[in-house]
Amino acid sequence: MASRTDIADPPAPLPPLIPPDAAPPRLEGFPADPPGERDGRIADPPTEDLPDPSPQGRPAEPRDWRDSIYNSDKDGSEPPGKPPAPYSKTNIPKPDQAVLGSDKARAEFEAWWVREGYLRAEQRDKDPHTPVAPSESHFWKSREKTTRIGKLDTRKSADGTLIYQWDRGGAGRHQSEIEVYRKRGNKAYHEGTLDPLTGTWKTETDPKTGKQRTKRNPKRWLDLSFYDQDGRSRVV
């Protein structure tokens, strides 16, 4: 039998592998490379001329609400990004829940504020000497009427634990305020002072610490006992 001549010769054996003396050079920019100086990696110190760079390498400019495109609506809504005014439809005061009494009372207050409350608050800021009448305060009108104590009009909360008195202010003293007292037996002790329009606590500067605190006089109290028409002693 004749031998085949179409079979290729076997390849020559490879030379033995010899370990190199040093590691092979790495490609520049390869992720495994350790960061070096001035190569744009995290290890570089922050750029001095760009104290607050944006991701694109440009200085981050402060955002301005006027950069937003909006249409002025008749309802007086604020443009997007603009900080709300001190008194506006969107900046609704948040009275203390213990003072309001219920979620329903809060919803009624917020509806009144959007409808007309913020407008009256703006007028008061423009002319601080104009007193606020009790009929202009939704918070005052929503309190329950009770027996007058002393010379000031008096009302109370639904559960009877808080007593309110309308202080008209004026005569260079202060604007109209609502004095709040907490009932304890036959007496009620001063709890704080409310803004008649926003229903929030008024604050004052503590002379000792210089910090703001609730405007409150712990030495002030009311006598809730009185005599009715029949001469019987009663408590407000």
C-alpha positions in Angstrom: 0.0 0.0 0.0 1.4 3.4 -1.1 2.0 6.0 1.6 0.0 9.3 1.4 1.8 12.4 0.4 -1.0 15.1 1.0 -0.5 15.2 4.8 1.3 18.3 6.2 4.3 17.9 8.2 3.8 18.3 12.0 4.6 21.8 13.4 7.8 22.4 15.1 7.7 22.4 19.0 7.4 25.8 20.7 10.3 27.1 22.7 10.0 26.8 26.5 8.3 29.8 28.4 10.8 32.0 30.3 9.3 34.3 33.0 10.1 38.0 32.3 12.3 40.0 34.6 9.6 42.7 35.1 5.9 43.1 34.6 4.9 44.2 31.1 4.0 47.8 30.6 0.3 48.7 31.0 -1.7 50.6 28.5 -2.3 54.3 29.4 -5.8 54.9 30.6 -6.5 51.2 31.3 -9.0 50.9 34.3 -6.6 48.8 36.3 -3.9 51.5 36.2 -3.4 53.2 39.6 -4.2 56.9 39.5 -1.4 59.2 39.1 -0.8 63.0 39.4 -2.3 65.3 36.8 -4.0 62.5 34.7 -7.6 63.7 35.4 -8.3 60.9 37.9 -9.9 61.2 41.4 -6.4 61.3 43.0 -5.8 64.8 41.5 -6.3 67.7 43.9 -9.5 69.8 43.2 -9.1 72.6 40.6 -8.6 75.9 42.3 -10.2 78.1 39.7 -13.4 76.0 39.8 -14.5 75.8 43.4 -17.9 74.3 42.6 -17.6 72.7 39.1 -20.5 71.1 37.4 -20.3 67.6 35.9 -19.4 69.2 32.5 -16.5 71.1 34.1 -18.1 74.5 34.2 -18.8 76.5 37.3 -22.2 75.7 38.8 -24.3 78.8 38.4 -27.1 79.5 41.0 -30.5 78.7 39.7 -32.9 81.6 39.1 -36.7 81.3 39.1 -36.8 83.7 36.2 -35.0 81.1 34.0 -38.2 79.0 34.1 -40.8 79.6 31.4 -44.3 79.8 32.8 -47.6 81.3 32.0 -49.1 83.8 34.4 -52.5 82.5 35.6 -55.4 84.5 36.9 -55.3 82.6 40.1 -52.0 84.3 41.1 -50.1 81.0 41.3 -46.3 81.4 41.8 -43.9 80.5 38.9 -42.0 77.2 39.4 -38.8 77.6 41.5 -39.7 81.0 43.0 -39.6 81.1 46.8 -43.1 81.7 48.2 -43.9 85.1 49.5 -44.4 85.6 53.2 -48.1 85.7 52.7 -49.5 83.9 49.6 -51.9 81.2 48.5 -49.1 78.7 48.3 -47.4 79.6 51.6 -50.2 78.5 54.1 -49.4 78.9 57.8 -49.5 75.8 59.9 -51.1 76.5 63.3 -50.5 74.1 66.2 -52.8 71.1 66.0 -53.6 71.4 69.7 -54.8 75.0 69.1 -56.9 74.2 66.0 -58.5 71.1 67.7 -59.2 68.9 64.6 -58.4 68.1 61.0 -61.7 69.6 59.9 -60.8 72.9 61.6 -57.4 72.9 59.8 -59.1 72.3 56.4 -61.5 75.2 57.1 -58.7 77.5 58.1 -56.6 76.6 55.0 -59.7 77.3 52.7 -60.2 80.7 54.4 -56.5 81.5 54.0 -56.5 80.8 50.2 -59.7 82.7 49.8 -59.0 85.9 51.7 -56.7 85.4 54.7 -53.4 86.0 52.8 -54.8 89.3 51.4 -55.6 90.6 54.8 -52.1 89.6 56.1 -50.5 91.5 53.2 -52.5 94.6 54.1 -51.4 94.4 57.7 -47.8 94.2 56.7 -48.1 97.3 54.5 -49.8 99.3 57.3 -48.8 97.7 60.7 -50.7 100.4 62.6 -54.1 99.2 61.3 -55.5 96.9 64.0 -57.1 93.6 63.1 -60.8 93.3 64.0 -62.2 90.1 65.6 -64.5 89.8 62.6 -61.4 89.5 60.3 -59.9 86.6 62.2 -61.2 83.2 61.1 -59.4 81.5 64.0 -61.2 83.8 66.5 -64.7 83.4 64.9 -64.3 79.6 64.9 -63.8 79.5 68.7 -66.8 78.8 71.0 -68.3 81.8 72.7 -68.2 81.9 76.5 -68.6 84.2 79.5 -66.6 87.4 79.3 -63.7 87.5 81.8 -62.5 90.9 82.8 -62.5 93.6 80.2 -61.5 91.4 77.2 -63.7 89.3 74.9 -63.4 85.7 75.8 -63.8 82.4 74.0 -62.8 78.8 74.5 -61.9 75.7 72.7 -64.3 72.9 71.9 -63.1 70.7 74.7 -62.9 73.7 77.1 -59.2 73.2 78.0 -58.1 76.4 76.3 -59.3 79.9 77.0 -58.8 82.7 74.5 -59.0 86.5 75.0 -58.8 89.1 72.3 -56.2 91.8 73.0 -56.8 94.8 70.7 -53.3 96.2 71.3 -52.8 99.7 70.0 -51.6 102.7 71.9 -48.0 102.0 70.8 -48.0 98.5 72.5 -48.5 95.9 69.8 -50.8 94.7 67.1 -54.0 92.8 67.8 -53.2 89.4 69.5 -55.1 86.4 70.9 -54.0 85.5 74.4 -54.2 81.8 75.1 -54.7 80.3 78.6 -54.8 76.7 79.7 -57.5 75.8 82.2 -56.5 74.2 85.5 -59.3 73.9 87.9 -60.8 77.4 88.7 -57.9 79.2 87.1 -56.3 79.4 83.6 -52.6 80.1 83.2 -51.0 81.9 80.3 -49.9 79.5 77.5 -48.8 81.9 74.8 -49.9 84.5 72.3 -51.3 83.8 68.8 -51.3 85.8 65.6 -55.0 86.5 64.9 -54.6 86.0 61.2 -52.1 83.1 60.9 -53.1 81.3 64.1 -49.4 80.6 64.9 -47.6 81.3 68.1 -45.9 84.6 68.4 -42.2 84.7 69.5 -39.9 87.0 71.3 -36.2 87.2 72.1 -35.0 85.6 75.3 -33.0 88.3 77.1 -30.7 85.7 78.7 -29.9 83.5 75.7 -30.8 85.8 72.8 -32.8 83.0 71.2 -36.4 83.1 70.0 -39.0 81.7 72.3 -42.8 81.6 72.5 -44.3 84.9 73.8 -45.5 83.7 77.2 -45.9 85.1 80.7 -45.9 82.3 83.3 -47.0 84.7 86.0 -50.2 85.7 84.2 -53.4 83.8 85.0 -57.2 84.2 84.9 -59.8 83.5 87.6 -62.5 81.4 85.9 -65.0 81.4 88.7 -68.0 83.7 88.5 -71.6 84.1 89.9 -74.6 83.6 87.7 -77.8 85.5 87.9 -79.1 83.2 90.6 -76.0 83.9 92.7 -74.5 80.5 92.3 -70.8 80.1 91.8 -69.8 78.7 88.4 -66.6 78.2 86.4 -66.1 79.2 82.8 
